[in-house]
Amino acid sequence: MDVSVLLAIAVSVVQAQPQAAPPKITMVSVEGCASGLTLKSARPATIEEAELIVSPTYKLTGSKAIKEELKKVNGMLVRVRAELPDPPSPPAAKVGNATIQLGTDESVAQVNRRAPGPPSLDVQSVESLGRKCSEK
């Protein structure tokens, strides 16, 4: 076989392999009280994000620089721009006596599970809103 024929076959095989779709990134803006690496009393910054921000508490992760910024605003109201790694699953629908939920792979029969920790946000930026958190 000619080298050019082998090269053409190799190129066609590489092109025939499907490319994996890049992972979907969900960015959100969330306001709340910074307490260490936790955001408490979290609420969405916009109406469009109300379906995504469903937990009152989030664990904050990020670069070393972001963690330093979070230390500076400890106890303050902040707005963070962050990636939501695990967006909430779609709501379930009740059909007769059955509940149907799309998009979940968890077994409902798991009874000896620990309560899950707070969901996490991978923080990209932090903005202080200039007020201390109110104690309730």
Residue pairs with C-beta under 8 A, 6 or more apart in sequence:
25 83
26 52
26 83
26 84
26 87
27 81
27 82
27 83
27 84
27 124
28 44
28 45
28 49
28 52
28 53
28 81
28 82
28 83
28 84
28 121
29 44
29 45
29 46
29 49
29 79
29 80
29 81
29 82
30 39
30 42
30 43
30 44
30 45
30 49
30 53
30 58
30 79
30 80
30 82
30 121
31 42
31 43
31 44
31 45
31 77
31 78
31 79
31 80
31 129
32 39
32 40
32 41
32 42
32 43
32 58
32 77
32 78
32 80
33 39
33 40
33 41
33 75
33 76
33 77
33 78
33 133
34 60
34 70
34 73
34 74
34 75
34 76
34 77
34 78
34 126
34 133
35 74
35 75
35 133
36 70
36 74
37 59
37 60
37 61
37 67
37 70
38 57
38 58
38 59
38 60
38 118
39 57
39 58
39 60
39 78
39 80
39 121
40 56
40 57
40 133
41 56
41 133
42 53
42 55
42 56
42 57
42 58
43 53
44 50
44 52
44 53
45 79
51 88
52 84
52 87
52 88
54 88
55 118
55 119
57 118
58 118
58 119
58 120
58 121
59 117
59 118
59 119
59 120
59 121
60 66
60 70
60 80
60 82
60 120
60 121
60 123
61 120
61 121
61 122
61 123
62 70
62 82
62 122
62 123
62 124
66 123
66 124
66 125
66 126
69 126
70 123
70 126
73 126
73 128
75 132
75 133
76 128
76 129
76 130
76 131
76 132
76 133
77 128
77 129
77 130
77 131
77 132
77 133
78 126
78 127
78 128
78 129
79 126
79 127
79 129
80 121
80 123
80 124
80 125
80 126
80 127
81 123
81 124
81 125
81 127
82 121
82 122
82 123
82 124
83 121
83 122
83 124
84 119
84 121
85 120
85 122
86 119
86 120
89 101
89 103
89 104
90 101
90 102
90 103
91 101
92 99
92 100
92 101
93 99
93 100
93 101
94 100
